Amino acid sequence: MPRKIDFQYHPSSDLFSHHTLDLSFRLLRNNNPELSLAIKNAMNQMKFAPSDAIMGSHTQDQYTGEMYTINDIFKHLHAETIVEIVAALTHIGQRAVDQKNLPTQHVTLLRGLIEDWAKLAEWILQHATLDRDARQ
């Protein structure tokens, strides 16, 4: 049974790109429709992060475009789903490399998606550990 973890949003660094969600949704649509639908439903339910969180002086060089808070991503997708997304994208990437059927720029884009999702999973693990340590 999954443990419920409540995270507090820290606006300085905890943002996730709408572009990453949208590309992942499109890529997984044919390969893993359930995960694709989970991403689409999350995008439909979440609101974009406030512009001051995105355009603050400490983040303006790092983030562009529409962003969501990681806290919202976690609330709508949950840790297990995020891990499944990383695994599904990794499987697609490995299959593409093995079959040599994707142009280099597409492989690079896919690698970026996998890295974004893996960083999100890492964020969740770090904050779960911090939450647990704070309660002890």
N, C-alpha and C positions, 0 to 999 in steps of 0.2 A: 504494500500500500504506500503510495507516494506521500511524503511528508510535506505539509504546507509550510512554505517559507515566505515570510513577508519581508520585502526589501523596501528600503527607503531610496527614493530617487536622489542622486547627487548630480546636479545639472552640469558640472564642469566637464564630465567626460563620458557620461552614460547615455549615449545616443546611438541609434541604429537607423540606417538609411532605408527610406522607402524604396529606393532604386534596387537595393539588394533584395528586399522582400518581393518586389514585383518581378525581377529577373528570375528569382528562385521559383516563384509561382509558375511562371511561364515554362521554365525548364522542366519542372516536375510534373506539369500537367499531363503529359503523355506517359512518363516513366513511373510516376507514383501519384495517382489522382487523389488519394486520401490526404497525403501531405500537402499537395497543392491546394486542395480545398481548405485545409486548416490555415494555411497562409492567407488565402483570399478572405476567409472569414475574419481572421485577425485584422487584416488591413481595413475591412469594412467596419469593424467595431472600434478601432482606435482613432484617436485624434492626434494630429501632428503636435510635436513638441512646440512649446511657445518660442517665438522668434528670438527672445532675449537669451534663451538657453542655447540656441543655435548660433546666433550672431554676436554673442558676448565677446569681449576683447580677448578672452583666453581661448576661444574656440574658432574665431573667424577664419583662420588659415587652415584649420583641420576639417571643417564640415561645410558641405554645400548641399543645397537642395532640401527636399522635405525629409524630416527626420522624426523618429518616434523615440520616446524614452525607453530604455531597456526595461525599466520597471513595467511599462505597459506591454511590451513584447512578452515578458515572462508571464504576466497575468493571463494573456490570451493564448499563448502557445505552450507553456509549461516546459520544464526541463526535459522530460522524456521526448517530447515532440521535437525540440531543438536538436537533441542528440540524433534522432531519426533523420532529420533534415541533413545534418552533417554527413551521416552515413550514406544517405541516398545520393547526395551530390558527389561524394567521394567515389561511390560505385559508378556513377555516370562518367566521371572523369577517368577512372581507371579503365573502363570499357573503351572510352574514346582513345586513350593512349595506346591500349593494346591493339585496337583495330586501325589506328592511324587514320581516322576518318573525320577529324576536325582540324580546321586551319589553326595555326599557332596562336593567332589573336583570340580565338574562341577558347582554346585551352587556357590561355592567360586569364581571360575573363572568368572562366569556371574556377580556376585556382583562387582568384580574388573572392569569389562568392564563398567558397569553402573556408577560406581564411576568416572572412567576416563572421560566418556562423560559428566557427571554432572559437574565435575571440569572445563571442557572446556566451558560448558554453563555459569558457574559462572564467568570464565575469561572474556567471551564476555560481560556479564552484567557489570562487574566491569569497563572494559575499555570503554564501551559505556557511562557509567556514568562519568568517568574521561574526555572523549572527550567532552561530553555535558557541563560539568562544566568548562572546559578550554575555550570553545567558548563563555561562558557567561560573 
